[in-house]
């Protein structure tokens, strides 16, 4: 499942909208969502920002689901652990397996964590899916964010997509060799994918460093600066 977020960010109805407005709107919504302990507000933010992404930015529904799928997987796993292994107080459900129980507090932590993160995801999606990374970094540079943070963000952004591209390529190679036609071969293929992708990622990072060095990298990456339209 290949997901080209950079292409989507450059090709949507809100690409040319003021990036500062989108950045500040995202930050404000994130701060308010995290500060408030209100499930209704989380749901309202999720619905409104999803409508903005789908109806106003005109981003495909499948692309939006792909954006949500990876963090959602980690979120569900985290909330399950919160519900079954954390918290204290009144027991509301006993699994009768190794003393694992669900308490009133743990259920509260799990549900509220899930809803709070769900409220934040479309806010981040609004910025990431409608604004090219170059414009976001330019905004941060204009706001005097330390250059080291901007450079780390740029390198991480680049590395994530290199990583995802390698996974997509290796999965397609395994599928052509019937690596997923049964449960046994699927587990073997996933194991091989996990062990190989780490080495491939190290190799790609070394290639990236050589590419930077060959282009005169002196420890500082140039940041995109849009042309002044008044000139």
C-alpha positions in Angstrom: 0.0 0.0 0.0 1.9 3.0 -1.3 0.9 6.4 0.0 2.4 9.5 -1.6 1.6 12.2 0.9 4.0 14.7 -0.7 2.1 14.5 -4.0 -1.3 15.0 -2.2 0.1 18.0 -0.3 1.1 19.6 -3.7 -2.2 18.7 -5.4 -5.3 19.7 -3.4 -7.7 22.6 -3.2 -6.0 24.2 -0.2 -2.3 23.9 -1.4 -2.1 27.7 -2.1 -3.9 28.7 1.1 -1.7 30.8 3.4 0.6 28.2 5.2 0.8 30.4 8.3 -2.9 30.3 8.7 -2.9 26.5 8.4 0.0 26.1 10.8 -1.5 28.4 13.5 -4.9 26.8 13.1 -3.4 23.3 13.6 -1.3 24.4 16.6 -4.3 26.1 18.3 -6.6 23.1 17.7 -4.0 20.7 19.0 -3.4 22.7 22.2 -7.1 23.1 22.9 -7.8 19.4 22.2 -5.0 18.3 24.5 -5.8 20.8 27.2 -9.6 20.0 27.4 -10.7 16.8 28.9 -13.9 16.6 26.9 -15.0 13.7 24.7 -17.6 15.8 22.9 -15.1 18.4 21.9 -12.8 15.6 20.6 -15.6 14.2 18.4 -16.6 17.6 17.1 -13.0 18.5 16.1 -12.6 15.1 14.4 -15.8 15.5 12.4 -15.2 19.2 11.4 -11.5 18.7 10.4 -12.4 15.5 8.5 -15.0 17.4 6.6 -12.5 20.2 5.8 -10.0 17.6 4.5 -12.5 15.7 2.4 -14.9 18.3 1.2 -13.0 21.5 1.1 -9.4 20.3 0.4 -11.0 17.6 -1.8 -8.6 14.9 -0.7 -9.6 11.4 -1.7 -11.3 9.4 1.1 -9.0 6.4 0.5 -5.9 8.7 0.9 -7.3 10.1 4.1 -7.9 6.6 5.4 -4.4 5.6 4.5 -3.1 8.6 6.4 -5.1 7.5 9.5 -4.4 3.8 9.3 -0.8 3.7 10.6 -1.2 5.9 13.7 -4.6 4.3 14.4 -2.9 0.8 14.6 -0.5 2.1 17.2 -3.3 4.0 19.0 -5.5 0.9 19.3 -2.6 -1.2 20.7 -1.7 1.5 23.2 -5.2 1.9 24.4 -5.7 -1.8 24.8 -2.6 -1.9 27.1 -3.9 1.1 29.0 -7.2 -0.6 29.6 -5.9 -4.0 30.6 -2.6 -3.3 32.3 -2.8 0.2 33.9 -5.0 2.0 36.3 -6.5 1.0 39.7 -9.8 1.3 41.5 -13.0 -0.6 41.1 -12.8 -3.8 38.9 -15.5 -3.8 36.3 -14.3 -6.8 34.3 -12.1 -9.7 35.2 -10.5 -11.7 32.3 -9.5 -14.5 34.7 -6.2 -14.7 32.9 -3.1 -14.1 35.0 -5.0 -11.6 37.1 -5.6 -9.2 34.2 -8.6 -7.0 34.9 -10.2 -3.9 33.6 -10.8 -1.2 36.2 -12.8 1.9 36.2 -9.8 4.2 36.0 -8.0 2.1 33.3 -11.1 2.2 31.1 -11.3 6.0 31.6 -7.6 6.3 30.6 -8.0 4.1 27.6 -11.2 5.8 26.2 -10.1 9.3 26.9 -6.6 8.7 25.4 -8.2 7.2 22.3 -10.6 10.1 21.8 -8.0 12.7 22.5 -5.6 11.3 19.9 -8.5 10.8 17.5 -9.2 14.5 17.8 -5.6 15.4 17.1 -5.1 13.2 14.1 -7.2 15.1 11.6 -5.7 18.4 12.8 -2.2 17.1 11.9 -3.7 15.6 8.7 -5.1 19.0 7.8 -1.6 20.5 7.9 0.3 17.5 6.5 -2.1 16.7 3.6 -2.7 20.3 2.4 0.7 22.0 2.9 4.0 20.9 1.2 6.8 20.2 3.7 8.9 23.0 2.2 6.3 25.6 3.0 5.9 24.3 6.6 9.7 24.4 7.1 9.8 27.9 5.7 7.1 29.0 8.2 9.1 27.5 11.0 12.3 29.2 9.9 10.4 32.6 9.7 9.1 32.0 13.3 12.8 31.6 14.4 12.5 27.9 15.2 16.1 26.6 15.7 17.7 25.5 12.5 18.7 22.1 14.0 15.1 21.3 14.7 14.1 22.2 11.1 16.9 20.1 9.6 16.1 17.1 11.8 12.4 17.4 10.7 13.4 17.6 7.0 15.7 14.5 7.3 13.1 12.6 9.2 10.5 13.4 6.6 12.8 12.3 3.9 13.8 9.1 5.7 10.2 8.1 6.5 9.3 8.0 2.8 12.5 6.2 1.9 11.6 3.7 4.5 8.0 3.3 3.3 9.2 3.0 -0.3 11.6 0.2 0.6 8.8 -1.7 2.4 6.5 -1.3 -0.6 9.2 -2.6 -3.0 10.1 -5.6 -0.8 6.5 -6.5 -0.2 5.8 -6.5 -4.0 8.9 -8.7 -4.5 7.7 -11.2 -1.9 4.2 -11.2 -3.4 5.5 -12.1 -6.8 7.2 -15.1 -5.2 3.9 -16.2 -3.5 5.2 -15.1 -0.1 1.8 -14.4 1.3 -0.4 -17.2 -0.1 -0.7 -19.0 3.3 -0.3 -18.1 7.0 3.0 -19.9 7.3 4.6 -18.2 4.4 3.1 -14.9 5.5 4.8 -15.1 8.8 8.1 -16.1 7.2 7.8 -13.2 4.7 7.0 -10.7 7.5 10.0 -11.9 9.5 12.3 -11.6 6.5 10.9 -8.2 5.8 11.4 -7.0 9.3 15.0 -8.3 9.4 16.0 -7.0 6.0 14.4 -3.5 6.2 16.6 -2.5 9.0 19.8 -3.2 7.0 18.3 -1.6 3.9 17.4 1.5 5.9 21.0 1.8 7.2 22.2 1.4 3.6 19.9 4.1 2.4 20.9 6.5 5.2 24.5 6.0 4.3 23.7 6.8 0.7 21.8 9.9 1.8 24.9 11.1 3.7 27.1 10.5 0.7 24.7 12.4 -1.5 24.7 15.4 0.9 28.6 15.3 1.1 28.9 15.3 -2.7 26.7 18.4 -2.9 28.9 20.4 -0.5 26.9 19.7 2.7 28.5 21.8 5.4 26.2 21.0 8.3 23.4 23.3 7.3 20.5 22.4 4.9 19.0 25.2 2.8 15.4 26.0 3.5 12.9 26.8 0.7 12.1 30.5 0.5 9.2 31.5 -1.7 9.7 34.4 -4.2 8.4 37.8 -3.2 5.3 38.3 -5.4 5.7 42.1 -5.2 9.0 41.9 -7.3 
